[in-house]
Amino acid sequence: MTRKKTEALRHFKRVDPHFYKATKAQHASLPEHLSAKRTRQELFASLVSIVISQQLGTSAADTIFARVKRVCGGRLSPKSIFETRLTEFRKAGLSGAKTKTLKAIATAVTDNSLDLLALKKVPEATAVKKLIRIWGLGPWSVEMFMMHSLGRDDIFSPGDLGLIRAMETIYGLPKNVSRTSLLVIAEKWSPYRTYAALLLWRFRDTKAD
């Protein structure tokens, strides 16, 4: 079986040689295949982590995630979310809005209106529809879950600041370029837009001060 990484890089070289050359230093760091969470518990914990990381830097998000996991008794599950008091979440550094989102996710999983494991097998549009209806899950959170938790190959997040800044640098775009302009560029990378996003994040990391 051909490795997805190889297929993706060949595709980028063919359809967008400028992007291919600009990110060449990052090619070796790409995974051969995207990893995906295998169990409902892993998927739930991953979604909790994504909610916590909304509008936060990696270090702050990791710190709060560790605290939240600790106040939940060391295991993140709908049951532990329900049983943890609001004051404990606040002490861990979680906002009221994010706590509400975690409770909404836990409720949806418990009443079976959201089957996280089943999202691995349904069409992308169906998975997005089921996730986006949960209170507090916006496009960015859903896109991150699709990329990093479900391991979908062809996801792009035009609202992610890291991706925006990397594309501005690579293509010489004006600051805060329109979402439409980003989507037009990203469309060329399909069906491997998740791999392109990984390259862009790693490119951005090398340019960070």
Secondary structure as the mmCIF struct_conf table of DSSP 4:
data_model
#
loop_
_struct_conf.conf_type_id
_struct_conf.id
_struct_conf.beg_label_comp_id
_struct_conf.beg_label_asym_id
_struct_conf.beg_label_seq_id
_struct_conf.end_label_comp_id
_struct_conf.end_label_asym_id
_struct_conf.end_label_seq_id
HELX_RH_AL_P HELX_RH_AL_P1 LYS A 4 VAL A 15
HELX_RH_AL_P HELX_RH_AL_P2 PRO A 17 ALA A 22
TURN_TY1_P TURN_TY1_P1 THR A 23 THR A 23
HELX_RH_3T_P HELX_RH_3T_P1 LYS A 24 SER A 29
BEND BEND1 LEU A 30 LEU A 30
BEND BEND2 GLU A 32 HIS A 33
BEND BEND3 THR A 39 THR A 39
HELX_RH_AL_P HELX_RH_AL_P3 ARG A 40 ILE A 52
TURN_TY1_P TURN_TY1_P2 SER A 53 GLN A 55
BEND BEND4 LEU A 56 LEU A 56
HELX_RH_AL_P HELX_RH_AL_P4 THR A 58 VAL A 71
TURN_TY1_P TURN_TY1_P3 CYS A 72 GLY A 74
HELX_RH_AL_P HELX_RH_AL_P5 PRO A 78 GLU A 83
BEND BEND5 THR A 84 THR A 84
HELX_RH_AL_P HELX_RH_AL_P6 LEU A 86 LYS A 91
TURN_TY1_P TURN_TY1_P4 ALA A 92 GLY A 93
HELX_RH_AL_P HELX_RH_AL_P7 GLY A 96 THR A 110
TURN_TY1_P TURN_TY1_P5 ASP A 111 ASN A 112
BEND BEND6 SER A 113 SER A 113
TURN_TY1_P TURN_TY1_P6 LEU A 116 LEU A 116
HELX_RH_3T_P HELX_RH_3T_P2 LEU A 117 LYS A 120
TURN_TY1_P TURN_TY1_P7 LYS A 121 LYS A 121
BEND BEND7 VAL A 122 VAL A 122
HELX_RH_AL_P HELX_RH_AL_P8 GLU A 124 ILE A 132
TURN_TY1_P TURN_TY1_P8 ARG A 133 ARG A 133
BEND BEND8 ILE A 134 ILE A 134
TURN_TY1_P TURN_TY1_P9 TRP A 135 GLY A 136
HELX_RH_AL_P HELX_RH_AL_P9 PRO A 139 HIS A 148
TURN_TY1_P TURN_TY1_P10 SER A 149 SER A 149
BEND BEND9 LEU A 150 LEU A 150
BEND BEND10 ASP A 153 ASP A 154
TURN_TY1_P TURN_TY1_P11 PRO A 158 GLY A 159
HELX_RH_AL_P HELX_RH_AL_P10 LEU A 161 TYR A 171
TURN_TY1_P TURN_TY1_P12 GLY A 172 GLY A 172
HELX_LH_PP_P HELX_LH_PP_P1 LEU A 173 PRO A 174
TURN_TY1_P TURN_TY1_P13 LYS A 175 ASN A 176
HELX_RH_AL_P HELX_RH_AL_P11 ARG A 179 GLU A 187
TURN_TY1_P TURN_TY1_P14 LYS A 188 PRO A 191
HELX_RH_AL_P HELX_RH_AL_P12 ARG A 193 LYS A 207
#
